[in-house]
Amino acid sequence: MAQSESNRALPKALAFDVFGTVVDWRTSIAREVAPVLLRIGRSDVDCHDFADRWRARYLPALLASNKSESGFVKLDSLHRTMLDALLLELGVEENTLDDAARTDLVHAWHRLDPWPDSVAGLTRLKQRFPIVTLSNGNISLMINMARRAGLPWDAILGAEIAQAYKPARQAYLATAAALDIAPEELCLVAAHHGDLAAARSAGLMTAFIPRPLEYGGAPAPDLSYKQEWEFHADSLTGLADQLGC
């Protein structure tokens, strides 16, 4: 059910968190990691645990980047730094997994699979609204993912355009500005309460799409940010129903 009154004003555009909301990063990364672990003789490492531990470094890396005085660094570069640190933690030496193999693993984030409802839901929503990314993923990553998965974005916006990572306020405001609309005319669609809370504080409308399998069925780490969002649907096709698409 929607969390808004039936006569609530609709947004002029929809912006989407992508990792976890539109695509299933955990299953996809585990699939990509599994043959690599087997090849280097590390069957003792669970591929889903590897994906979880890689992702766990994500938010700290983004926050550190936002505070850095050395300038914006693309997510591909941050993913490589996180990967190298995780492999070192696991005792995987550079001569065991060379630079080319590590680069290919970083590019696994370009090859994430969509949730079953994502393409159909986005296609329907696009009939009525401009749909754009509001992701921390860099532009080349988002384009490669979209072409592989059939995600029908109107534009790739977000962190690289803003030169700031979510949850920084600038990431949300720059996306609205790129669309020539006011923040309150843009709706962020996300599976993460923390992301939605930051978007709301920047003036955006919000729509929550739960993805209970994002963390393999484990509780989401940001439940403390939960609020009553403007819209709440169980899928992107459900959101399309609510928004008359």
Phi and psi in degrees as GROMACS dihedral restraints (atoms count N, CA, C in turn):
[ dihedral_restraints ]
;  ai    aj    ak    al  type     phi  dphi    fc
    3     4     5     6     1   -69.4    20    10
    4     5     6     7     1   149.7    20    10
    6     7     8     9     1   -95.7    20    10
    7     8     9    10     1    18.5    20    10
    9    10    11    12     1  -127.5    20    10
   10    11    12    13     1   164.4    20    10
   12    13    14    15     1   -70.5    20    10
   13    14    15    16     1   154.4    20    10
   15    16    17    18     1   -64.0    20    10
   16    17    18    19     1   -23.1    20    10
   18    19    20    21     1   -99.7    20    10
   19    20    21    22     1    14.7    20    10
   21    22    23    24     1   -60.5    20    10
   22    23    24    25     1   139.3    20    10
   24    25    26    27     1   -61.8    20    10
   25    26    27    28     1   139.0    20    10
   27    28    29    30     1   -86.6    20    10
   28    29    30    31     1   153.1    20    10
   30    31    32    33     1   -70.1    20    10
   31    32    33    34     1   164.0    20    10
   33    34    35    36     1   -88.8    20    10
   34    35    36    37     1   -19.3    20    10
   36    37    38    39     1  -155.3    20    10
   37    38    39    40     1   156.8    20    10
   39    40    41    42     1  -115.3    20    10
   40    41    42    43     1   130.0    20    10
   42    43    44    45     1  -115.7    20    10
   43    44    45    46     1   138.2    20    10
   45    46    47    48     1  -119.0    20    10
   46    47    48    49     1   128.4    20    10
   48    49    50    51     1   -63.4    20    10
   49    50    51    52     1   147.2    20    10
   51    52    53    54     1  -112.4    20    10
   52    53    54    55     1   -55.3    20    10
   54    55    56    57     1   -65.1    20    10
   55    56    57    58     1   111.6    20    10
   57    58    59    60     1    96.6    20    10
   58    59    60    61     1   -33.5    20    10
   60    61    62    63     1   -88.4    20    10
   61    62    63    64     1   -47.7    20    10
   63    64    65    66     1  -102.4    20    10
   64    65    66    67     1   -33.5    20    10
   66    67    68    69     1  -124.5    20    10
   67    68    69    70     1   153.4    20    10
   69    70    71    72     1   -95.0    20    10
   70    71    72    73     1    88.5    20    10
   72    73    74    75     1   -67.0    20    10
   73    74    75    76     1   -37.4    20    10
   75    76    77    78     1   -66.0    20    10
   76    77    78    79     1   -50.9    20    10
   78    79    80    81     1   -65.2    20    10
   79    80    81    82     1   -39.5    20    10
   81    82    83    84     1   -66.2    20    10
   82    83    84    85     1   -45.7    20    10
   84    85    86    87     1   -67.0    20    10
   85    86    87    88     1   -40.2    20    10
   87    88    89    90     1   -59.4    20    10
   88    89    90    91     1   -41.6    20    10
   90    91    92    93     1   -60.9    20    10
   91    92    93    94     1   -41.9    20    10
   93    94    95    96     1   -72.7    20    10
   94    95    96    97     1   -34.4    20    10
   96    97    98    99     1   -77.3    20    10
   97    98    99   100     1   -33.5    20    10
   99   100   101   102     1   -52.2    20    10
  100   101   102   103     1   -51.9    20    10
  102   103   104   105     1   -67.8    20    10
  103   104   105   106     1   -27.3    20    10
  105   106   107   108     1   -68.5    20    10
  106   107   108   109     1   -45.2    20    10
  108   109   110   111     1   -62.1    20    10
  109   110   111   112     1   -39.4    20    10
  111   112   113   114     1   -64.7    20    10
  112   113   114   115     1   -41.8    20    10
  114   115   116   117     1   -64.7    20    10
  115   116   117   118     1   -34.0    20    10
  117   118   119   120     1   -96.3    20    10
  118   119   120   121     1    10.7    20    10
  120   121   122   123     1    73.9    20    10
  121   122   123   124     1    31.1    20    10
  123   124   125   126     1  -115.0    20    10
  124   125   126   127     1    54.8    20    10
  126   127   128   129     1   -68.3    20    10
  127   128   129   130     1   -10.3    20    10
  129   130   131   132     1   -75.0    20    10
  130   131   132   133     1   -13.3    20    10
  132   133   134   135     1   -98.0    20    10
  133   134   135   136     1   121.4    20    10
  135   136   137   138     1   -73.6    20    10
  136   137   138   139     1   131.2    20    10
  138   139   140   141     1   -67.3    20    10
  139   140   141   142     1   -33.0    20    10
  141   142   143   144     1   -72.3    20    10
  142   143   144   145     1   -37.3    20    10
  144   145   146   147     1   -64.3    20    10
  145   146   147   148     1   -38.8    20    10
  147   148   149   150     1   -59.0    20    10
  148   149   150   151     1   -46.3    20    10
  150   151   152   153     1   -61.1    20    10
  151   152   153   154     1   -43.4    20    10
  153   154   155   156     1   -63.2    20    10
  154   155   156   157     1   -42.3    20    10
  156   157   158   159     1   -70.6    20    10
  157   158   159   160     1   -33.7    20    10
  159   160   161   162     1   -65.6    20    10
  160   161   162   163     1   -47.3    20    10
  162   163   164   165     1   -66.4    20    10
  163   164   165   166     1   -31.8    20    10
  165   166   167   168     1   -62.7    20    10
  166   167   168   169     1   -21.1    20    10
  168   169   170   171     1   -84.7    20    10
  169   170   171   172     1    -5.4    20    10
  171   172   173   174     1   -65.7    20    10
  172   173   174   175     1   -59.7    20    10
  174   175   176   177     1   -62.6    20    10
  175   176   177   178     1   -44.5    20    10
  177   178   179   180     1   -57.9    20    10
  178   179   180   181     1   -37.0    20    10
  180   181   182   183     1   -67.2    20    10
  181   182   183   184     1   -39.3    20    10
  183   184   185   186     1   -66.8    20    10
  184   185   186   187     1   -44.4    20    10
  186   187   188   189     1   -63.9    20    10
  187   188   189   190     1   -39.3    20    10
  189   190   191   192     1   -65.7    20    10
  190   191   192   193     1   -38.9    20    10
  192   193   194   195     1   -64.0    20    10
  193   194   195   196     1   -42.0    20    10
  195   196   197   198     1   -61.7    20    10
  196   197   198   199     1   -30.6    20    10
  198   199   200   201     1   -88.8    20    10
  199   200   201   202     1   -11.6    20    10
  201   202   203   204     1   -70.7    20    10
  202   203   204   205     1   145.7    20    10
  204   205   206   207     1   -92.9    20    10
  205   206   207   208     1     0.7    20    10
  207   208   209   210     1   -89.8    20    10
  208   209   210   211     1     1.2    20    10
  210   211   212   213     1    99.2    20    10
  211   212   213   214     1   168.7    20    10
  213   214   215   216     1   -68.1    20    10
  214   215   216   217     1   137.4    20    10
  216   217   218   219     1  -120.9    20    10
  217   218   219   220     1   130.2    20    10
  219   220   221   222     1   -63.5    20    10
  220   221   222   223     1   153.9    20    10
  222   223   224   225     1   -62.0    20    10
  223   224   225   226     1   -34.9    20    10
  225   226   227   228     1   -54.7    20    10
  226   227   228   229     1   -41.8    20    10
  228   229   230   231     1   -68.4    20    10
  229   230   231   232     1   -40.5    20    10
  231   232   233   234     1   -65.9    20    10
  232   233   234   235     1   -39.7    20    10
  234   235   236   237     1   -60.5    20    10
  235   236   237   238     1   -37.6    20    10
  237   238   239   240     1   -67.1    20    10
  238   239   240   241     1   -42.7    20    10
  240   241   242   243     1   -61.6    20    10
  241   242   243   244     1   -43.1    20    10
  243   244   245   246     1   -64.2    20    10
  244   245   246   247     1   -41.2    20    10
  246   247   248   249     1   -64.1    20    10
  247   248   249   250     1   -47.1    20    10
  249   250   251   252     1   -59.5    20    10
  250   251   252   253     1   -40.8    20    10
  252   253   254   255     1   -66.1    20    10
  253   254   255   256     1   -40.1    20    10
  255   256   257   258     1   -66.8    20    10
  256   257   258   259     1   -43.3    20    10
  258   259   260   261     1   -63.6    20    10
  259   260   261   262     1   -38.7    20    10
  261   262   263   264     1   -62.8    20    10
  262   263   264   265     1   -42.0    20    10
  264   265   266   267     1   -60.6    20    10
  265   266   267   268     1   -34.8    20    10
  267   268   269   270     1   -85.5    20    10
  268   269   270   271     1    -2.1    20    10
  270   271   272   273     1    79.6    20    10
  271   272   273   274     1    22.1    20    10
  273   274   275   276     1   -90.3    20    10
  274   275   276   277     1   113.7    20    10
  276   277   278   279     1   -78.9    20    10
  277   278   279   280     1   160.0    20    10
  279   280   281   282     1   -61.9    20    10
  280   281   282   283     1   -34.7    20    10
  282   283   284   285     1   -76.5    20    10
  283   284   285   286     1   -10.6    20    10
  285   286   287   288     1   -84.2    20    10
  286   287   288   289     1   -35.8    20    10
  288   289   290   291     1  -134.5    20    10
  289   290   291   292     1   105.1    20    10
  291   292   293   294     1   -77.6    20    10
  292   293   294   295     1   178.5    20    10
  294   295   296   297     1   -60.5    20    10
  295   296   297   298     1   -41.3    20    10
  297   298   299   300     1   -63.3    20    10
  298   299   300   301     1   -42.0    20    10
  300   301   302   303     1   -67.4    20    10
  301   302   303   304     1   -37.8    20    10
  303   304   305   306     1   -68.1    20    10
  304   305   306   307     1   -40.3    20    10
  306   307   308   309     1   -62.4    20    10
  307   308   309   310     1   -40.1    20    10
  309   310   311   312     1   -65.2    20    10
  310   311   312   313     1   -36.8    20    10
  312   313   314   315     1   -66.0    20    10
  313   314   315   316     1   -40.1    20    10
  315   316   317   318     1   -59.0    20    10
  316   317   318   319     1   -40.0    20    10
  318   319   320   321     1   -74.4    20    10
  319   320   321   322     1    -6.4    20    10
  321   322   323   324     1   -59.3    20    10
  322   323   324   325     1   -28.6    20    10
  324   325   326   327     1   -68.9    20    10
  325   326   327   328     1   -14.3    20    10
  327   328   329   330     1   -82.5    20    10
  328   329   330   331     1   -12.6    20    10
  330   331   332   333     1  -116.4    20    10
  331   332   333   334     1    33.3    20    10
  333   334   335   336     1   -77.5    20    10
  334   335   336   337     1   143.0    20    10
  336   337   338   339     1   -85.1    20    10
  337   338   339   340     1   143.8    20    10
  339   340   341   342     1   -75.0    20    10
  340   341   342   343     1   155.0    20    10
  342   343   344   345     1   -64.5    20    10
  343   344   345   346     1   156.0    20    10
  345   346   347   348     1   -55.9    20    10
  346   347   348   349     1   -30.6    20    10
  348   349   350   351     1   -91.4    20    10
  349   350   351   352     1    -5.8    20    10
  351   352   353   354     1   -66.3    20    10
  352   353   354   355     1   -52.1    20    10
  354   355   356   357     1   -64.5    20    10
  355   356   357   358     1   -45.4    20    10
  357   358   359   360     1   -63.4    20    10
  358   359   360   361     1   -42.8    20    10
  360   361   362   363     1   -64.6    20    10
  361   362   363   364     1   -46.4    20    10
  363   364   365   366     1   -62.8    20    10
  364   365   366   367     1   -40.3    20    10
  366   367   368   369     1   -61.7    20    10
  367   368   369   370     1   -41.7    20    10
  369   370   371   372     1   -68.3    20    10
  370   371   372   373     1   -44.7    20    10
  372   373   374   375     1   -62.7    20    10
  373   374   375   376     1   -33.7    20    10
  375   376   377   378     1   -66.4    20    10
  376   377   378   379     1   -21.8    20    10
  378   379   380   381     1   -63.8    20    10
  379   380   381   382     1   -26.0    20    10
  381   382   383   384     1  -116.3    20    10
  382   383   384   385     1   -27.9    20    10
  384   385   386   387     1  -129.0    20    10
  385   386   387   388     1   147.2    20    10
  387   388   389   390     1   -62.4    20    10
  388   389   390   391     1   135.5    20    10
  390   391   392   393     1  -120.6    20    10
  391   392   393   394     1   127.6    20    10
  393   394   395   396     1  -135.0    20    10
  394   395   396   397     1   160.0    20    10
  396   397   398   399     1   -81.7    20    10
  397   398   399   400     1   144.8    20    10
  399   400   401   402     1  -131.0    20    10
  400   401   402   403     1    73.0    20    10
  402   403   404   405     1  -120.0    20    10
  403   404   405   406     1   157.5    20    10
  405   406   407   408     1   -81.8    20    10
  406   407   408   409     1    -6.9    20    10
  408   409   410   411     1   -68.6    20    10
  409   410   411   412     1   142.9    20    10
  411   412   413   414     1   -71.8    20    10
  412   413   414   415     1   164.0    20    10
  414   415   416   417     1   -61.3    20    10
  415   416   417   418     1   -45.8    20    10
  417   418   419   420     1   -62.8    20    10
  418   419   420   421     1   -38.7    20    10
  420   421   422   423     1   -60.7    20    10
  421   422   423   424     1   -48.3    20    10
  423   424   425   426     1   -64.2    20    10
  424   425   426   427     1   -38.4    20    10
  426   427   428   429     1   -66.8    20    10
  427   428   429   430     1   -46.8    20    10
  429   430   431   432     1   -61.6    20    10
  430   431   432   433     1   -42.5    20    10
  432   433   434   435     1   -62.8    20    10
  433   434   435   436     1   -45.4    20    10
  435   436   437   438     1   -62.4    20    10
  436   437   438   439     1   -42.7    20    10
  438   439   440   441     1   -67.0    20    10
  439   440   441   442     1   -38.4    20    10
  441   442   443   444     1   -71.4    20    10
  442   443   444   445     1   -41.8    20    10
  444   445   446   447     1   -93.3    20    10
  445   446   447   448     1    -9.3    20    10
  447   448   449   450     1    76.4    20    10
  448   449   450   451     1    33.1    20    10
  450   451   452   453     1   -84.0    20    10
  451   452   453   454     1   119.8    20    10
  453   454   455   456     1   -90.6    20    10
  454   455   456   457     1    52.1    20    10
  456   457   458   459     1   -61.4    20    10
  457   458   459   460     1   146.1    20    10
  459   460   461   462     1   -81.4    20    10
  460   461   462   463     1   -30.0    20    10
  462   463   464   465     1  -159.1    20    10
  463   464   465   466     1   152.9    20    10
  465   466   467   468     1  -102.2    20    10
  466   467   468   469     1   107.4    20    10
  468   469   470   471     1  -125.6    20    10
  469   470   471   472     1  -179.9    20    10
  471   472   473   474     1   124.9    20    10
  472   473   474   475     1  -140.8    20    10
  474   475   476   477     1   -61.1    20    10
  475   476   477   478     1   -45.7    20    10
  477   478   479   480     1   -66.4    20    10
  478   479   480   481     1   -35.8    20    10
  480   481   482   483     1   -66.9    20    10
  481   482   483   484     1   -42.4    20    10
  483   484   485   486     1   -78.2    20    10
  484   485   486   487     1   -19.3    20    10
  486   487   488   489     1    58.7    20    10
  487   488   489   490     1    35.5    20    10
  489   490   491   492     1  -158.8    20    10
  490   491   492   493     1   143.5    20    10
  492   493   494   495     1   -92.7    20    10
  493   494   495   496     1   142.3    20    10
  495   496   497   498     1   -57.1    20    10
  496   497   498   499     1   141.2    20    10
  498   499   500   501     1   -93.6    20    10
  499   500   501   502     1    22.7    20    10
  501   502   503   504     1   -61.9    20    10
  502   503   504   505     1   137.7    20    10
  504   505   506   507     1   -54.9    20    10
  505   506   507   508     1   -37.9    20    10
  507   508   509   510     1   -60.9    20    10
  508   509   510   511     1   -31.4    20    10
  510   511   512   513     1   -61.2    20    10
  511   512   513   514     1   -38.7    20    10
  513   514   515   516     1   -77.6    20    10
  514   515   516   517     1   -44.3    20    10
  516   517   518   519     1   -66.8    20    10
  517   518   519   520     1   -38.5    20    10
  519   520   521   522     1   -66.4    20    10
  520   521   522   523     1   -32.4    20    10
  522   523   524   525     1   -67.9    20    10
  523   524   525   526     1   -44.5    20    10
  525   526   527   528     1   -62.5    20    10
  526   527   528   529     1   -43.4    20    10
  528   529   530   531     1   -62.3    20    10
  529   530   531   532     1   -37.4    20    10
  531   532   533   534     1   -64.0    20    10
  532   533   534   535     1   -26.4    20    10
  534   535   536   537     1   -93.2    20    10
  535   536   537   538     1     0.6    20    10
  537   538   539   540     1    58.0    20    10
  538   539   540   541     1    40.2    20    10
  540   541   542   543     1  -130.2    20    10
  541   542   543   544     1   160.6    20    10
  543   544   545   546     1   -73.4    20    10
  544   545   546   547     1   152.7    20    10
  546   547   548   549     1   -52.7    20    10
  547   548   549   550     1   -39.6    20    10
  549   550   551   552     1   -71.8    20    10
  550   551   552   553     1    -7.1    20    10
  552   553   554   555     1   -95.6    20    10
  553   554   555   556     1    -2.4    20    10
  555   556   557   558     1  -109.0    20    10
  556   557   558   559     1   136.4    20    10
  558   559   560   561     1  -114.0    20    10
  559   560   561   562     1   123.7    20    10
  561   562   563   564     1   -85.2    20    10
  562   563   564   565     1   129.7    20    10
  564   565   566   567     1  -106.4    20    10
  565   566   567   568     1   121.2    20    10
  567   568   569   570     1  -153.7    20    10
  568   569   570   571     1   158.0    20    10
  570   571   572   573     1   -98.0    20    10
  571   572   573   574     1     6.6    20    10
  573   574   575   576     1  -122.9    20    10
  574   575   576   577     1   120.7    20    10
  576   577   578   579     1   -63.0    20    10
  577   578   579   580     1   -36.2    20    10
  579   580   581   582     1   -63.7    20    10
  580   581   582   583     1   -41.2    20    10
  582   583   584   585     1   -63.7    20    10
  583   584   585   586     1   -45.8    20    10
  585   586   587   588     1   -64.9    20    10
  586   587   588   589     1   -38.0    20    10
  588   589   590   591     1   -63.5    20    10
  589   590   591   592     1   -41.4    20    10
  591   592   593   594     1   -66.7    20    10
  592   593   594   595     1   -39.0    20    10
  594   595   596   597     1   -63.7    20    10
  595   596   597   598     1   -43.4    20    10
  597   598   599   600     1   -62.4    20    10
  598   599   600   601     1   -39.9    20    10
  600   601   602   603     1   -66.7    20    10
  601   602   603   604     1   -22.6    20    10
  603   604   605   606     1   -88.5    20    10
  604   605   606   607     1    -1.9    20    10
  606   607   608   609     1   102.6    20    10
  607   608   609   610     1     0.9    20    10
  609   610   611   612     1   -79.1    20    10
  610   611   612   613     1   156.2    20    10
  612   613   614   615     1   -74.5    20    10
  613   614   615   616     1   165.1    20    10
  615   616   617   618     1  -138.7    20    10
  616   617   618   619     1   146.3    20    10
  618   619   620   621     1  -139.2    20    10
  619   620   621   622     1   126.4    20    10
  621   622   623   624     1  -103.2    20    10
  622   623   624   625     1   129.7    20    10
  624   625   626   627     1  -122.2    20    10
  625   626   627   628     1   105.3    20    10
  627   628   629   630     1   -68.2    20    10
  628   629   630   631     1   139.2    20    10
  630   631   632   633     1  -127.3    20    10
  631   632   633   634     1    80.6    20    10
  633   634   635   636     1   -62.7    20    10
  634   635   636   637     1   -17.9    20    10
  636   637   638   639     1   -96.6    20    10
  637   638   639   640     1     3.4    20    10
  639   640   641   642     1   -56.7    20    10
  640   641   642   643     1   -41.3    20    10
  642   643   644   645     1  -104.9    20    10
  643   644   645   646     1    29.6    20    10
  645   646   647   648     1    69.9    20    10
  646   647   648   649     1    24.1    20    10
  648   649   650   651     1    95.3    20    10
  649   650   651   652     1    -8.6    20    10
  651   652   653   654     1   -73.6    20    10
  652   653   654   655     1   154.1    20    10
  654   655   656   657     1   -60.0    20    10
  655   656   657   658     1   143.7    20    10
  657   658   659   660     1   -64.9    20    10
  658   659   660   661     1   145.8    20    10
  660   661   662   663     1   -78.9    20    10
  661   662   663   664     1    -3.2    20    10
  663   664   665   666     1  -119.6    20    10
  664   665   666   667     1    28.9    20    10
  666   667   668   669     1   -63.6    20    10
  667   668   669   670     1   -22.4    20    10
  669   670   671   672     1   -67.0    20    10
  670   671   672   673     1   -15.7    20    10
  672   673   674   675     1   -91.5    20    10
  673   674   675   676     1     1.2    20    10
  675   676   677   678     1   -60.3    20    10
  676   677   678   679     1   134.8    20    10
  678   679   680   681     1  -139.3    20    10
  679   680   681   682     1  -178.9    20    10
  681   682   683   684     1   -87.8    20    10
  682   683   684   685     1   104.3    20    10
  684   685   686   687     1   -84.5    20    10
  685   686   687   688     1   160.6    20    10
  687   688   689   690     1   -59.2    20    10
  688   689   690   691     1   -39.9    20    10
  690   691   692   693     1  -131.3    20    10
  691   692   693   694     1   149.7    20    10
  693   694   695   696     1  -150.1    20    10
  694   695   696   697     1   116.0    20    10
  696   697   698   699     1  -134.4    20    10
  697   698   699   700     1   156.4    20    10
  699   700   701   702     1   -83.2    20    10
  700   701   702   703     1    -4.6    20    10
  702   703   704   705     1  -165.1    20    10
  703   704   705   706     1   171.3    20    10
  705   706   707   708     1   -71.9    20    10
  706   707   708   709     1   -30.2    20    10
  708   709   710   711     1   -69.7    20    10
  709   710   711   712     1   -34.7    20    10
  711   712   713   714     1   -64.5    20    10
  712   713   714   715     1   -38.2    20    10
  714   715   716   717     1   -64.9    20    10
  715   716   717   718     1   -39.5    20    10
  717   718   719   720     1   -59.6    20    10
  718   719   720   721     1   -40.2    20    10
  720   721   722   723     1   -59.2    20    10
  721   722   723   724     1   -46.9    20    10
  723   724   725   726     1   -64.0    20    10
  724   725   726   727     1   -35.8    20    10
  726   727   728   729     1   -92.3    20    10
  727   728   729   730     1     9.3    20    10
  729   730   731   732     1    73.8    20    10
  730   731   732   733     1    33.3    20    10
